[in-house]
Amino acid sequence: MFYNYPMLIVKIALGLAGLGVVVFVHELGHFLAARLVGIDVEAFSIGWGNPFLKKKINGVEYRLGMFPIGGYCKMRGENELAEAWEKRTDGIEPVKGTYYGATPLDRIIVAVAGPLFNLIFAVLVLSVIWGVGFEVNTLDSRIVLVSEYETDALFPADKAGFQTGDRIIEINGKRIENYHEIQENIAINPGKLLPVKVERQGEIIDLSVRPELDKNSGAGRLGVFAWNDLIIAEIIPDSTAANAGLLPGDRIIRVNGGEVANTIDFIKAYEENPETTTIDYLRNGTTGGVTLPQWDKEKGPGIHWSRLKYRTPVLSPPAALAKGAAESWKTFSVSLKSLSLLFQGINLTKAVSGPVRITYMVGEAATEGFGRGFGTGLRSLAEFLSLISIALAVMNLLPLPVLDGGIVVLSVVEIVRRKPTHPRAIKVLQTVGVTLIFSIMIFAIFGDILYFAHR
């Protein structure tokens, strides 16, 4: 296992900073709502554990915890439930300014405010991104069948009659412009029969495919790669390709004498050669050849292939806000739909990311983006944080007593019954909720360990 440790530290630092922003937004929602309805806030913390920095302002102690993942807003009287449980009392004496002294409706407002702020944050971030416009790097909607390269098994694409070289132009009535849109539409529809239109040698063909559930990712799978033409866009300095004399603009046409049509062909032919590899290329209408040494699994040949690039239009503030809201709603809906997959036999250790992996992924998205420019880095980080923010909102709205959604449910029950729920019942429900969440976290953290062990 090999890590670039300075870069790893940068990724972790950026990841922690990014998650800190998302958590701050969530807890800020609880904090402002509590103050609005008259609940006293005792402490507002970013991070858990003993605070290494704290300051009291207007009765509220602001803290930075030792463990920079998560955070909390501590309201006066929140521990009264535990005290009532220990004393075996039948209820909690309502006191003005305390959490349980507030009305059930006020507690609903406080609970919903955290997820709501996360959603608002995502909408605003995405609105700004669409308002200034951005460059998109993607691949064509042309496909390569996985079965031709990796395994003898048949995938949904094979069973549906797809062929390598097909260009997917429509899925379930939606126009497809690039490979990313293929992934988006297939990932959210495992098990659903989808009508698909493909372009094959100038002819439009109607097919139907039922994506299978990939139990390692929790997403739908078609069984295709993206087709990428063998045109070199960039050569990494001092790499194998650079030392051999390959240049940007070269088109690779043969590897070891065999015709290659796309990057999958190229990688397969190059990887399988135990020693040197001969490559024929086309440069300004003239054919040339070079010899490359054995494939380096860590670094590869040092080639960046040509991709589709376009810039989105700059939208007006109202249009950008509408687009940001639409994109946030789409992500929110997909997140809700994904929850049902937890009960369909997916591999939790791979499909569910824990706090360590999420932190790393946030940092990785930022550093890779900054590698292509400061503006691109900010956009990549902002997009990923909006995704995490929506996921945090969805998770906290689950109807489990230890989460915001559970507080809403219990408060609604209290309104309907016109009397508080017995502390013992709440304690039992909380125990069940904590056990369930703790179990999922164990799977997620174990998955994080396996994830980094295999990198």
C-alpha positions as CSV (number, residue, x, y, z in Angstrom):
1,M,0.0,0.0,0.0
2,F,1.4,3.4,-1.0
3,Y,0.3,6.8,0.2
4,N,1.6,10.3,-0.7
5,Y,1.5,11.3,3.0
6,P,1.8,15.1,2.5
7,M,-1.1,15.0,0.1
8,L,-3.0,12.7,2.4
9,I,-2.7,15.2,5.3
10,V,-3.9,18.0,2.9
11,K,-6.9,15.8,2.0
12,I,-7.8,15.1,5.6
13,A,-7.4,18.7,6.6
14,L,-9.7,19.9,3.7
15,G,-12.1,17.1,4.5
16,L,-12.4,18.1,8.2
17,A,-12.8,21.7,7.3
18,G,-15.5,20.9,4.8
19,L,-17.4,18.7,7.2
20,G,-17.0,21.3,9.9
21,V,-18.9,23.8,7.6
22,V,-21.8,21.3,7.0
23,V,-22.1,20.4,10.7
24,F,-21.9,24.1,11.7
25,V,-24.8,24.9,9.3
26,H,-26.9,22.1,10.8
27,E,-26.3,23.0,14.4
28,L,-26.7,26.7,13.6
29,G,-30.3,25.8,12.5
30,H,-31.0,24.2,15.9
31,F,-29.3,27.1,17.7
32,L,-31.3,29.9,16.0
33,A,-34.6,28.0,16.2
34,A,-34.1,27.3,19.9
35,R,-33.4,31.0,20.6
36,L,-36.4,31.9,18.5
37,V,-38.9,29.8,20.5
38,G,-37.4,30.7,23.9
39,I,-35.3,27.7,24.7
40,D,-32.0,28.6,26.5
41,V,-28.9,27.3,24.8
42,E,-26.0,26.4,27.1
43,A,-23.3,25.4,24.6
44,F,-22.7,25.4,20.9
45,S,-19.8,23.2,19.8
46,I,-18.1,22.2,16.6
47,G,-16.5,18.9,17.2
48,W,-16.9,16.4,20.1
49,G,-14.9,15.7,23.2
50,N,-13.3,18.1,25.6
51,P,-13.1,21.6,24.1
52,F,-9.6,22.9,23.4
53,L,-11.1,26.4,22.8
54,K,-14.2,27.9,24.4
55,K,-15.6,31.3,25.1
56,K,-18.9,32.3,26.8
57,I,-20.9,35.1,25.2
58,N,-24.4,36.2,26.4
59,G,-24.8,33.0,28.4
60,V,-23.8,30.6,25.6
61,E,-20.5,28.8,25.7
62,Y,-19.0,28.4,22.2
63,R,-16.7,25.5,21.9
64,L,-14.2,23.8,19.5
65,G,-14.0,20.1,20.5
66,M,-10.9,17.8,20.4
67,F,-12.5,15.5,17.7
68,P,-13.3,17.7,14.7
69,I,-16.1,15.5,13.3
70,G,-19.7,16.3,14.3
71,G,-20.9,18.9,16.8
72,Y,-23.8,19.7,19.0
73,C,-26.1,22.4,20.3
74,K,-26.7,21.8,24.0
75,M,-30.0,23.2,25.2
76,R,-31.0,23.7,28.8
77,G,-32.9,20.8,30.3
78,E,-32.1,18.2,27.6
79,N,-30.8,15.9,30.3
80,E,-34.1,16.0,32.2
81,L,-35.4,12.9,30.4
82,A,-32.4,10.8,31.7
83,E,-33.0,12.2,35.2
84,A,-36.7,11.3,35.0
85,W,-35.8,7.8,33.8
86,E,-33.3,7.3,36.7
87,K,-35.8,8.6,39.3
88,R,-38.6,6.5,37.8
89,T,-40.9,9.5,37.7
90,D,-44.0,9.6,35.4
91,G,-43.1,12.9,33.7
92,I,-40.9,16.0,33.4
93,E,-41.9,19.2,35.2
94,P,-42.1,21.9,32.5
95,V,-39.9,24.9,33.3
96,K,-39.8,28.0,31.2
97,G,-36.6,28.2,29.1
98,T,-35.9,24.5,29.2
99,Y,-36.2,22.0,26.3
100,Y,-39.0,20.1,27.8
101,G,-40.6,23.3,29.1
102,A,-41.2,24.2,25.5
103,T,-44.4,23.2,23.6
104,P,-44.3,20.1,21.3
105,L,-44.7,22.5,18.3
106,D,-41.6,24.5,19.4
107,R,-39.6,21.3,19.8
108,I,-40.7,20.3,16.2
109,I,-39.5,23.7,14.9
110,V,-36.1,23.2,16.6
111,A,-35.7,19.7,15.3
112,V,-36.6,20.5,11.7
113,A,-34.4,23.6,11.7
114,G,-31.2,21.6,11.5
115,P,-32.0,19.6,8.4
116,L,-33.8,22.6,6.9
117,F,-30.6,24.7,7.2
118,N,-28.7,21.9,5.5
119,L,-31.1,21.9,2.6
120,I,-31.0,25.7,2.3
121,F,-27.2,25.6,2.4
122,A,-27.2,23.1,-0.5
123,V,-29.6,25.2,-2.5
124,L,-27.6,28.4,-2.0
125,V,-24.3,26.7,-2.8
126,L,-25.6,25.1,-6.0
127,S,-27.3,28.4,-7.0
128,V,-24.0,30.2,-6.8
129,I,-22.3,27.6,-8.9
130,W,-24.9,27.7,-11.6
131,G,-25.0,31.5,-11.4
132,V,-21.3,31.9,-12.3
133,G,-21.2,29.0,-14.7
134,F,-18.6,26.2,-14.8
135,E,-16.6,24.0,-17.1
136,V,-17.7,20.3,-17.4
137,N,-15.3,17.5,-18.3
138,T,-17.1,14.3,-19.3
139,L,-17.2,11.5,-21.8
140,D,-19.4,10.8,-24.8
141,S,-22.5,8.6,-24.3
142,R,-20.9,5.9,-26.4
143,I,-20.4,2.6,-24.5
144,V,-18.1,-0.5,-24.2
145,L,-19.5,-3.7,-22.8
146,V,-17.8,-4.8,-19.6
147,S,-18.3,-8.5,-20.4
148,E,-15.9,-8.3,-23.4
149,Y,-13.0,-7.4,-21.1
150,E,-13.5,-8.5,-17.5
151,T,-15.7,-11.6,-17.2
152,D,-17.6,-14.3,-18.9
153,A,-20.8,-13.4,-17.0
154,L,-23.6,-11.6,-18.7
155,F,-24.7,-8.1,-17.5
156,P,-28.0,-6.4,-18.1
157,A,-26.5,-4.6,-21.1
158,D,-25.7,-7.9,-22.7
159,K,-29.1,-9.4,-22.0
160,A,-30.8,-6.3,-23.5
161,G,-28.8,-6.5,-26.7
162,F,-26.4,-3.6,-26.3
163,Q,-23.2,-3.7,-28.4
164,T,-19.8,-2.1,-27.9
165,G,-19.8,1.2,-29.8
166,D,-23.5,2.0,-29.3
167,R,-24.3,5.6,-28.4
168,I,-27.0,5.9,-25.8
169,I,-29.2,8.8,-26.7
170,E,-32.3,8.3,-24.5
171,I,-33.1,6.5,-21.2
172,N,-36.7,6.3,-19.9
173,G,-37.7,9.2,-22.1
174,K,-34.9,11.5,-21.0
175,R,-32.4,12.8,-23.6
176,I,-28.8,11.7,-22.9
177,E,-25.9,13.9,-23.8
178,N,-22.9,12.2,-22.0
179,Y,-21.8,9.2,-20.0
180,H,-22.4,11.0,-16.7
181,E,-26.1,11.2,-17.5
182,I,-26.1,7.5,-18.2
183,Q,-24.7,6.8,-14.8
184,E,-27.2,9.1,-13.1
185,N,-30.2,7.4,-14.7
186,I,-29.0,3.9,-14.2
187,A,-27.8,4.3,-10.6
188,I,-31.2,5.3,-9.3
189,N,-33.3,2.6,-11.1
190,P,-32.1,-0.8,-10.0
191,G,-34.6,-3.5,-10.9
192,K,-36.8,-1.1,-13.0
193,L,-37.4,-1.9,-16.7
194,L,-36.2,1.1,-18.7
195,P,-36.8,1.9,-22.4
196,V,-33.5,3.0,-24.0
197,K,-32.7,4.4,-27.5
198,V,-29.3,3.8,-28.9
199,E,-27.6,5.0,-32.1
200,R,-25.8,2.1,-33.9
201,Q,-24.0,2.8,-37.2
202,G,-26.4,5.7,-38.0
203,E,-29.6,3.7,-37.1
204,I,-31.8,4.4,-34.1
205,I,-32.6,1.2,-32.2
206,D,-35.1,0.7,-29.3
207,L,-34.1,-1.5,-26.4
208,S,-35.3,-2.3,-22.9
209,V,-33.0,-2.9,-20.0
210,R,-33.4,-3.7,-16.3
211,P,-30.4,-2.5,-14.3
212,E,-29.3,-4.9,-11.6
213,L,-28.5,-3.8,-8.1
214,D,-24.8,-3.6,-7.4
215,K,-24.7,-4.8,-3.8
216,N,-21.2,-3.3,-3.3
217,S,-22.3,0.2,-4.1
218,G,-26.1,0.2,-3.6
219,A,-26.6,1.6,-7.1
220,G,-28.0,0.2,-10.3
221,R,-25.6,-1.3,-12.8
222,L,-25.8,-1.7,-16.5
223,G,-22.5,-3.4,-17.2
224,V,-20.8,-0.9,-19.5
225,F,-17.7,1.3,-19.6
226,A,-17.5,4.7,-21.2
227,W,-16.0,4.7,-24.6
228,N,-13.0,7.1,-24.8
229,D,-11.2,7.7,-28.1
230,L,-7.4,7.2,-28.0
231,I,-6.5,10.8,-28.5
232,I,-3.8,12.1,-26.1
233,A,-4.9,15.4,-24.4
234,E,-1.9,15.7,-22.0
235,I,1.3,14.0,-21.1
236,I,2.6,14.0,-17.6
237,P,6.1,15.4,-17.5
238,D,8.9,12.8,-16.9
239,S,6.4,9.9,-17.3
240,T,6.8,6.7,-19.3
241,A,4.9,8.3,-22.2
242,A,6.8,11.5,-22.1
243,N,10.2,9.8,-22.1
244,A,9.1,7.7,-25.0
245,G,8.3,10.8,-27.1
246,L,4.5,10.7,-27.2
247,L,2.8,14.1,-27.6
248,P,-0.6,15.7,-27.0
249,G,-2.7,15.2,-30.1
250,D,-1.3,11.8,-31.0
251,R,-3.9,9.2,-31.7
252,I,-3.0,5.6,-30.6
253,I,-4.0,3.1,-33.3
254,R,-2.1,-0.1,-32.5
255,V,-0.6,-1.9,-29.4
256,N,1.8,-4.7,-30.1
257,G,0.5,-4.8,-33.6
258,G,-3.1,-5.2,-32.7
259,E,-5.8,-2.7,-33.5
260,V,-7.1,-0.7,-30.5
261,A,-10.2,1.5,-30.7
262,N,-10.7,2.9,-27.2
263,T,-8.9,3.4,-23.9
264,I,-10.2,0.0,-22.6
265,D,-8.6,-1.7,-25.5
266,F,-5.3,0.2,-24.8
267,I,-5.2,-0.6,-21.1
268,K,-6.0,-4.2,-21.5
269,A,-3.4,-4.7,-24.3
270,Y,-0.7,-2.8,-22.3
271,E,-1.4,-4.4,-19.0
272,E,-1.2,-7.9,-20.3
273,N,2.3,-7.5,-21.8
274,P,4.9,-8.7,-19.3
275,E,7.8,-6.7,-20.7
276,T,8.0,-3.9,-23.3
277,T,5.0,-2.7,-25.4
278,T,5.1,-1.3,-28.9
279,I,2.7,1.5,-29.7
280,D,1.8,2.9,-33.1
281,Y,0.3,6.4,-33.3
282,L,-1.0,8.8,-35.8
283,R,0.5,12.4,-35.7
284,N,-0.5,15.0,-38.2
285,G,-1.4,12.3,-40.7
286,T,1.9,10.4,-40.3
287,T,2.3,7.1,-38.5
288,G,5.0,6.6,-35.9
289,G,5.9,4.1,-33.2
290,V,7.4,4.0,-29.7
291,T,8.3,1.4,-27.2
292,L,7.1,1.6,-23.6
293,P,8.4,-0.4,-20.6
294,Q,6.2,-2.7,-18.5
295,W,3.0,-1.3,-17.1
296,D,3.4,0.5,-13.8
297,K,0.2,-0.2,-11.8
298,E,0.8,2.8,-9.5
299,K,1.5,5.5,-12.1
300,G,0.4,4.1,-15.5
301,P,2.0,5.5,-18.7
302,G,1.3,9.1,-17.8
303,I,-1.3,9.8,-20.4
304,H,-4.5,12.0,-20.0
305,W,-6.9,11.2,-22.7
306,S,-9.1,13.7,-24.6
307,R,-12.5,14.4,-23.0
308,L,-15.6,16.4,-23.9
309,K,-15.4,19.9,-22.5
310,Y,-18.1,22.5,-22.4
311,R,-19.0,25.5,-20.2
312,T,-22.5,26.0,-18.7
313,P,-24.2,29.3,-19.4
314,V,-24.2,32.0,-16.8
315,L,-27.7,32.1,-15.3
316,S,-29.6,35.1,-13.9
317,P,-30.1,35.1,-10.1
318,P,-33.7,33.8,-10.3
319,A,-32.8,31.1,-12.8
320,A,-29.7,30.1,-10.8
321,L,-31.8,29.8,-7.6
322,A,-34.4,27.7,-9.5
323,K,-31.7,25.5,-10.8
324,G,-30.0,25.1,-7.4
325,A,-33.4,24.2,-5.9
326,A,-34.1,21.7,-8.6
327,E,-30.7,20.0,-8.3
328,S,-31.0,19.9,-4.5
329,W,-34.5,18.3,-4.7
330,K,-33.2,15.7,-7.2
331,T,-30.4,14.8,-4.8
332,F,-32.8,14.8,-1.8
333,S,-35.1,12.4,-3.7
334,V,-32.3,10.1,-4.7
335,S,-31.1,10.0,-1.1
336,L,-34.5,9.0,0.1
337,K,-34.8,6.3,-2.5
338,S,-31.4,5.0,-1.6
339,L,-32.5,4.3,2.0
340,S,-34.7,1.5,0.8
341,L,-31.7,-0.3,-0.7
342,L,-30.3,-0.8,2.8
343,F,-33.0,-3.6,3.2
344,Q,-32.3,-5.3,-0.2
345,G,-29.1,-7.2,0.8
346,I,-26.5,-4.7,-0.1
347,N,-22.9,-5.0,1.3
348,L,-23.0,-2.4,4.1
349,T,-19.2,-2.5,4.5
350,K,-18.8,-1.2,0.9
351,A,-22.0,0.7,0.1
352,V,-22.2,2.7,3.4
353,S,-19.4,5.2,4.0
354,G,-18.3,6.0,7.5
355,P,-17.0,9.3,8.9
356,V,-13.4,8.6,8.0
357,R,-14.1,7.8,4.4
358,I,-16.4,10.7,4.0
359,T,-13.8,13.0,5.4
360,Y,-11.2,11.6,2.9
361,M,-13.6,11.8,0.0
362,V,-14.4,15.5,0.7
363,G,-10.7,16.3,0.8
364,E,-10.0,14.2,-2.3
365,A,-12.7,16.0,-4.3
366,A,-11.2,19.3,-3.2
367,T,-7.6,18.5,-3.9
368,E,-8.3,17.0,-7.3
369,G,-10.3,20.0,-8.2
370,F,-7.6,22.4,-7.1
371,G,-5.2,20.4,-9.2
372,R,-7.2,21.7,-12.3
373,G,-7.3,25.3,-11.0
374,F,-8.5,27.3,-8.0
375,G,-11.9,27.9,-9.3
376,T,-12.4,24.3,-10.2
377,G,-11.3,23.2,-6.8
378,L,-13.8,25.5,-5.0
379,R,-16.6,24.3,-7.3
380,S,-15.7,20.6,-6.6
381,L,-15.5,21.2,-2.9
382,A,-18.8,23.1,-2.9
383,E,-20.6,20.5,-4.9
384,F,-19.5,17.7,-2.7
385,L,-20.4,19.7,0.5
386,S,-23.9,20.3,-0.9
387,L,-24.2,16.6,-1.4
388,I,-23.1,15.8,2.1
389,S,-25.3,18.5,3.5
390,I,-28.4,17.0,1.8
391,A,-27.4,13.5,3.0
392,L,-27.0,14.8,6.5
393,A,-30.5,16.3,6.3
394,V,-32.0,13.1,5.0
395,M,-30.3,11.0,7.7
396,N,-31.5,13.3,10.5
397,L,-35.0,13.2,9.3
398,L,-35.3,9.5,9.8
399,P,-38.0,8.7,12.4
400,L,-35.7,7.4,15.0
401,P,-36.0,8.8,18.5
402,V,-32.3,9.8,18.7
403,L,-32.5,11.8,15.5
404,D,-34.4,15.0,14.5
405,G,-37.1,13.0,12.7
406,G,-37.7,10.9,15.8
407,I,-38.2,14.1,17.9
408,V,-40.7,15.3,15.3
409,V,-42.7,12.0,15.5
410,L,-42.7,11.9,19.3
411,S,-43.8,15.6,19.5
412,V,-46.6,14.9,17.0
413,V,-47.7,12.0,19.1
414,E,-47.7,14.3,22.2
415,I,-49.9,16.8,20.3
416,V,-52.4,14.1,19.3
417,R,-52.5,12.5,22.7
418,R,-52.5,15.9,24.4
419,K,-50.1,14.7,27.1
420,P,-46.4,13.9,27.2
421,T,-45.1,10.5,26.3
422,H,-43.9,8.5,29.4
423,P,-40.1,8.8,29.9
424,R,-39.9,5.0,30.1
425,A,-41.4,4.6,26.6
426,I,-39.1,7.3,25.2
427,K,-36.1,5.6,26.8
428,V,-37.0,2.2,25.2
429,L,-37.4,3.8,21.8
430,Q,-34.2,5.7,22.1
431,T,-32.3,2.5,23.1
432,V,-33.7,0.8,20.0
433,G,-32.7,3.8,17.8
434,V,-29.2,4.0,19.3
435,T,-28.7,0.3,18.8
436,L,-29.7,0.5,15.1
437,I,-27.6,3.5,14.4
438,F,-24.6,2.1,16.3
439,S,-24.9,-1.1,14.3
440,I,-24.8,0.8,11.0
441,M,-21.9,2.9,12.2
442,I,-19.9,-0.3,13.0
443,F,-20.5,-1.6,9.5
444,A,-19.6,1.8,8.0
445,I,-16.3,2.1,10.1
446,F,-15.4,-1.5,9.3
447,G,-16.0,-0.7,5.7
448,D,-13.8,2.4,6.0
449,I,-11.0,0.2,7.3
450,L,-11.3,-2.2,4.4
451,Y,-11.5,0.7,1.9
452,F,-8.2,2.1,3.0
453,A,-6.5,-1.3,3.5
454,H,-7.1,-2.0,-0.2
455,R,-5.9,1.3,-1.5
